[in-house]
Amino acid sequence: MKKIFLLILFIFYILPIGISYAVTPQEILEKVDQIRAPANTFTFHLKVTVNKSDQDSKAEFFVRVKDARKSLVIYKSPPSNKGRVLLLIENNMWIYIPGTRNPLRISPQQQIMGRVSNADAARVVFSLDYSADAVTEDALDGQKVLKMSLTAKTTGAAYKSITLWMENGTCQPIKAEFFALSGKLLKTVYYKEYKDVFGKKRPTVLEIHDGIRESEVSIMEYSDIRIEDTPDAYYQKTFMDRVE
């Protein structure tokens, strides 16, 4: 009887470890996505600031996400770009520019400004475009963390691969490196200013360091995040000139 009790006690203590190792890399990635996005359908305001050695530039956007796979990025400033709209459906993206007749097909890889791509503004999660290949333990700034390797699995992915570091246990993203098709490092992103948003700590600032021009830093600031639906009609090319 004593042996059985000790066996049960042993299993009780090792079970949490067994569970943690049983979680797949893709499931861990989904946990990261659940931190970055409060729901599959929501809205938020986005401010992008690009700090260059000679000058700074700023832009503001209103973003509508629906079912995780559809996004509208509506330009609010500067005045020269106000009224422009990006539409992302699955892996397909278009831009509407006021004064033109039809939306133009564009690539998610193209830059909005600085090192912020169209996909960075429109797609808030990783798991739709990337597969998690491996998760290992690592050290970052003296802290034990998890390191994850991501590989593009769709044609709409803006990057060939991503290396992501996150807190062990919470899966809160800390840092990520983004690589081009050539394998060149494009940028390094730091996830900062975690705040309570809909019951979870979520990063509200992304600090982006250019992998080529070291002096250039882009800042993405998220605010006014709301669980709010958007009519299906908004996610049509024929409606882009009426989106506000």
Protein Blocks (a to p, Z undefined) as FASTA:
>chain_A
ZZmmmmmmmmmmmmmmmmmmmpcfklmmmmmmmmmpgbfbdcdddddddddfkbccdddd
ddddeehlaccdddfbdfklgoiacddehjaccdddehiabdcdddfkbcfbhjbdfklm
mpmbfklmpccfbdcdddeehiacdddddddfbfklmbfbdcddddehjlpafbdcdddf
kopafbdcddehiadeehiacdfbdcdddfklmmbccddddehiacddddfklmcfklmm
mgZZ
